[in-house]
Amino acid sequence: MHTSRGKRKAFFKAKKTETLTFIMSKKSKNKWLSEPEKHDYPAAESYLTLLYDQKTVAKYVKALSRAPMTSFAAKDIFRASQLPLLGITNSHVRKNHMKIAAGKKLSPLLLVRDPNIGRLVIADGYHRMCAVYLFDEDTPVPCKIV
């Protein structure tokens, strides 16, 4: 099948633009809020309730609300959590990925160290974490950790 030169040029121009957009967005700096949003704490509590008793959950959520902000490389958070990376086909990851590309600020993660299972629990922010990782695995990710 013969393709006209004009169509071929348009195709390669579109591909070049897609690649350029991807490269530019890979280099864009992730923007973060200075503190987790208020609704992140009840979300963390809901998730932690699936893993721990109510007394332990209350202790973790209270400690998270008082914990100082810190940051870790995205790849280190993933390794410590031992969770699978969700791809861009996940609607929540895609939504956060688009926020990053648009330069919108994301809420920091809420993390819990669990010595009993020997891993890090992402109490809130798993989909944000996946979206950030897809941009740059070395990027520092702001969080609170207890």
C-alpha positions as CSV (number, residue, x, y, z in Angstrom):
1,M,0.0,0.0,0.0
2,H,1.4,3.4,-1.0
3,T,1.3,6.3,1.5
4,S,1.4,9.8,0.2
5,R,4.4,11.9,1.2
6,G,2.2,14.4,2.9
7,K,0.5,11.8,5.1
8,R,3.9,10.3,6.0
9,K,5.2,13.8,7.0
10,A,2.2,14.4,9.1
11,F,2.6,11.0,10.8
12,F,6.3,11.6,11.7
13,K,5.6,15.2,12.8
14,A,2.9,13.9,15.2
15,K,5.3,11.2,16.5
16,K,8.0,13.8,17.0
17,T,5.6,16.0,18.9
18,E,4.5,13.1,21.1
19,T,8.1,12.2,21.9
20,L,9.0,15.8,22.6
21,T,6.0,16.2,24.9
22,F,7.0,13.1,26.7
23,I,10.6,14.2,27.2
24,M,9.6,17.6,28.3
25,S,7.2,16.2,30.8
26,K,9.8,13.7,32.1
27,K,12.0,16.7,33.0
28,S,9.2,18.7,34.5
29,K,9.5,19.2,38.2
30,N,6.9,17.6,40.4
31,K,5.1,20.1,42.5
32,W,3.9,19.3,46.0
33,L,1.7,20.8,48.6
34,S,3.6,21.8,51.8
35,E,1.4,19.4,53.9
36,P,-1.0,16.5,53.2
37,E,-4.6,17.6,52.6
38,K,-7.1,17.2,55.4
39,H,-9.0,14.4,53.6
40,D,-5.8,12.3,53.4
41,Y,-5.8,11.5,57.1
42,P,-9.3,9.8,57.0
43,A,-8.3,8.0,53.8
44,A,-5.2,6.7,55.6
45,E,-7.3,5.7,58.6
46,S,-9.7,3.8,56.3
47,Y,-6.9,1.9,54.7
48,L,-5.0,1.2,57.9
49,T,-8.3,-0.2,59.5
50,L,-8.0,-3.0,57.0
51,L,-4.6,-3.9,58.4
52,Y,-4.7,-3.1,62.1
53,D,-7.0,-2.9,65.1
54,Q,-8.7,0.5,65.8
55,K,-6.4,1.4,68.7
56,T,-3.3,0.9,66.6
57,V,-4.9,2.8,63.7
58,A,-5.7,5.8,65.9
59,K,-2.1,5.8,67.2
60,Y,-0.7,5.8,63.7
61,V,-3.1,8.6,62.4
62,K,-2.4,10.8,65.4
63,A,1.4,10.3,64.9
64,L,1.1,11.0,61.2
65,S,-0.7,14.3,61.8
66,R,2.1,15.4,64.1
67,A,5.0,14.0,62.1
68,P,7.4,16.4,60.4
69,M,7.6,16.5,56.6
70,T,10.5,14.6,55.0
71,S,11.2,13.1,51.6
72,F,12.6,9.9,50.0
73,A,13.3,8.9,46.4
74,A,10.3,7.4,44.7
75,K,12.2,4.2,43.9
76,D,13.2,3.8,47.6
77,I,9.6,4.1,48.7
78,F,8.5,1.5,46.2
79,R,11.2,-0.9,47.2
80,A,10.4,-0.5,50.9
81,S,6.7,-0.9,50.3
82,Q,7.1,-4.0,48.1
83,L,4.0,-2.9,46.2
84,P,3.5,-3.4,42.4
85,L,3.8,-0.3,40.2
86,L,0.4,0.5,38.7
87,G,0.5,1.8,35.1
88,I,-1.0,4.7,33.3
89,T,-4.0,2.5,32.5
90,N,-5.2,2.8,36.1
91,S,-7.7,5.7,36.2
92,H,-6.4,7.2,39.4
93,V,-2.7,7.0,38.3
94,R,-3.7,8.6,35.0
95,K,-5.5,11.4,36.8
96,N,-2.5,12.1,39.0
97,H,-0.1,11.8,36.0
98,M,-2.1,14.5,34.2
99,K,-1.9,16.7,37.2
100,I,1.9,16.4,37.2
101,A,2.1,17.1,33.5
102,A,-0.1,20.2,34.0
103,G,2.1,21.4,36.9
104,K,-0.5,21.0,39.5
105,K,0.5,20.3,43.1
106,L,0.1,16.9,44.6
107,S,-0.5,16.0,48.3
108,P,2.5,14.4,50.1
109,L,2.3,10.7,51.0
110,L,1.4,9.3,54.4
111,L,3.7,6.3,55.3
112,V,3.8,3.8,58.2
113,R,6.9,1.6,59.0
114,D,5.6,-1.8,60.1
115,P,8.4,-3.8,61.7
116,N,6.2,-6.8,62.1
117,I,5.9,-7.3,58.4
118,G,9.2,-5.7,57.5
119,R,7.9,-3.3,55.0
120,L,6.6,0.2,54.5
121,V,2.8,0.8,54.3
122,I,1.6,3.5,52.0
123,A,-1.3,4.6,54.1
124,D,-2.3,7.3,51.6
125,G,-0.9,8.2,48.3
126,Y,-0.3,4.9,46.4
127,H,-1.8,6.2,43.1
128,R,0.2,9.5,43.4
129,M,3.3,7.5,44.1
130,C,2.8,5.4,40.9
131,A,2.2,8.5,38.8
132,V,5.3,10.2,40.1
133,Y,7.4,7.1,39.6
134,L,6.3,7.0,36.0
135,F,7.8,10.4,35.5
136,D,11.0,9.9,37.3
137,E,11.9,7.2,39.8
138,D,14.7,9.3,41.3
139,T,12.4,12.2,42.2
140,P,12.2,13.1,45.9
141,V,8.7,12.5,47.2
142,P,7.5,14.5,50.2
143,C,5.9,12.5,52.9
144,K,5.1,12.1,56.6
145,I,6.4,8.8,58.1
146,V,5.9,7.1,61.4
